[in-house]
Amino acid sequence: MTKTRKKKSPRSAARLSTLDDLLKEDGKLEEFQAVAIKEVLAWQIAEAMKANNISRNGLATRMKTSRSQIGRLLDPKDGNVTLNTLQRAARMVGRSLKLELV
């Protein structure tokens, strides 16, 4: 007895015009956006650290936290960072955190 597999119907290029459409159809748009935001924030903090000659250890000292916490903050794949931590890190590198709903 052979099993018949249900074939997925191919996506129509006419129906999906953007990456956002594809991600939305797959139910992954919000997850993708959250990862992208964290990657940008981690990169901006790292760039501000370089510009101000602040090491990870130096930032940890300024924030009164551990170097491993700074590692998590700067890890673009680790989305478990609080707004409070992001605000404190931004302040310590001479920046501010601005959030807005659009």
Kinemage of the C-alpha trace (Angstrom):
@kinemage 1
@onewidth
@group {chain A} dominant
@subgroup {mainchain}
@vectorlist {calphas} color= white
{ca met a 1} P 0.000 0.000 0.000
{ca thr a 2} L 1.475 3.298 -1.017
{ca lys a 3} L 0.751 6.536 0.669
{ca thr a 4} L -0.275 9.397 -1.481
{ca arg a 5} L 1.171 12.699 -0.510
{ca lys a 6} L -0.806 15.807 -0.929
{ca lys a 7} L 1.156 18.185 -3.081
{ca lys a 8} L 1.360 21.772 -2.011
{ca ser a 9} L 0.099 24.085 -4.651
{ca pro a 10} L 2.863 26.363 -5.877
{ca arg a 11} L 2.659 29.990 -4.876
{ca ser a 12} L 1.603 32.280 -7.610
{ca ala a 13} L 4.080 35.054 -8.303
{ca ala a 14} L 1.155 37.239 -9.296
{ca arg a 15} L -0.406 36.755 -5.855
{ca leu a 16} L 2.763 37.448 -3.837
{ca ser a 17} L 4.412 40.667 -4.833
{ca thr a 18} L 6.691 41.322 -1.850
{ca leu a 19} L 8.673 39.499 0.782
{ca asp a 20} L 6.228 40.911 3.337
{ca asp a 21} L 3.379 39.185 1.468
{ca leu a 22} L 5.222 35.862 1.568
{ca leu a 23} L 6.083 36.182 5.261
{ca lys a 24} L 2.539 37.253 6.099
{ca glu a 25} L 1.119 34.257 4.226
{ca asp a 26} L 3.465 31.954 6.179
{ca gly a 27} L 2.516 33.662 9.480
{ca lys a 28} L 6.084 34.794 10.109
{ca leu a 29} L 5.992 38.521 9.348
{ca glu a 30} L 5.881 39.746 12.965
{ca glu a 31} L 8.633 37.342 14.036
{ca phe a 32} L 10.832 38.463 11.129
{ca gln a 33} L 10.229 42.136 11.912
{ca ala a 34} L 11.124 41.627 15.593
{ca val a 35} L 14.408 39.923 14.667
{ca ala a 36} L 15.224 42.672 12.172
{ca ile a 37} L 14.576 45.405 14.758
{ca lys a 38} L 16.805 43.659 17.318
{ca glu a 39} L 19.573 43.233 14.729
{ca val a 40} L 19.483 46.945 13.895
{ca leu a 41} L 19.481 47.984 17.578
{ca ala a 42} L 22.382 45.642 18.383
{ca trp a 43} L 24.332 47.020 15.420
{ca gln a 44} L 23.619 50.653 16.386
{ca ile a 45} L 24.743 50.076 19.969
{ca ala a 46} L 27.908 48.310 18.779
{ca glu a 47} L 28.672 51.177 16.366
{ca ala a 48} L 28.140 53.771 19.103
{ca met a 49} L 30.448 51.749 21.366
{ca lys a 50} L 33.157 51.812 18.662
{ca ala a 51} L 32.699 55.544 18.075
{ca asn a 52} L 33.052 56.214 21.809
{ca asn a 53} L 35.841 53.655 22.291
{ca ile a 54} L 33.777 51.640 24.793
{ca ser a 55} L 34.520 47.941 25.206
{ca arg a 56} L 31.958 45.328 26.195
{ca asn a 57} L 33.564 45.235 29.611
{ca gly a 58} L 33.423 49.034 29.805
{ca leu a 59} L 29.741 49.078 28.883
{ca ala a 60} L 29.023 46.373 31.455
{ca thr a 61} L 30.759 48.458 34.117
{ca arg a 62} L 28.842 51.606 33.141
{ca met a 63} L 25.533 49.725 33.175
{ca lys a 64} L 26.399 47.923 36.431
{ca thr a 65} L 25.748 44.554 34.816
{ca ser a 66} L 27.689 41.519 33.629
{ca arg a 67} L 29.682 41.162 30.442
{ca ser a 68} L 27.458 38.194 29.529
{ca gln a 69} L 24.408 40.486 29.697
{ca ile a 70} L 26.167 42.832 27.265
{ca gly a 71} L 26.851 39.825 25.043
{ca arg a 72} L 23.120 39.039 24.979
{ca leu a 73} L 22.335 42.700 24.307
{ca leu a 74} L 24.689 42.767 21.320
{ca asp a 75} L 23.652 39.350 19.996
{ca pro a 76} L 21.359 40.101 17.059
{ca lys a 77} L 19.686 36.699 17.396
{ca asp a 78} L 18.818 37.091 21.100
{ca gly a 79} L 15.474 38.863 21.214
{ca asn a 80} L 15.146 38.662 25.000
{ca val a 81} L 16.178 42.199 25.900
{ca thr a 82} L 13.964 44.564 27.849
{ca leu a 83} L 13.209 48.127 26.838
{ca asn a 84} L 14.780 49.264 30.090
{ca thr a 85} L 18.052 47.525 29.167
{ca leu a 86} L 17.997 49.042 25.683
{ca gln a 87} L 17.375 52.511 27.141
{ca arg a 88} L 20.210 52.165 29.649
{ca ala a 89} L 22.618 50.887 26.987
{ca ala a 90} L 21.681 53.723 24.631
{ca arg a 91} L 22.250 56.294 27.377
{ca met a 92} L 25.657 54.792 28.262
{ca val a 93} L 26.846 55.144 24.657
{ca gly a 94} L 25.568 58.716 24.345
{ca arg a 95} L 22.379 57.929 22.459
{ca ser a 96} L 18.678 57.667 23.261
{ca leu a 97} L 16.091 55.054 22.372
{ca lys a 98} L 13.081 56.230 20.419
{ca leu a 99} L 10.079 53.975 19.845
{ca glu a 100} L 6.968 54.806 17.928
{ca leu a 101} L 3.855 53.078 16.734
{ca val a 102} L 3.193 53.484 13.035
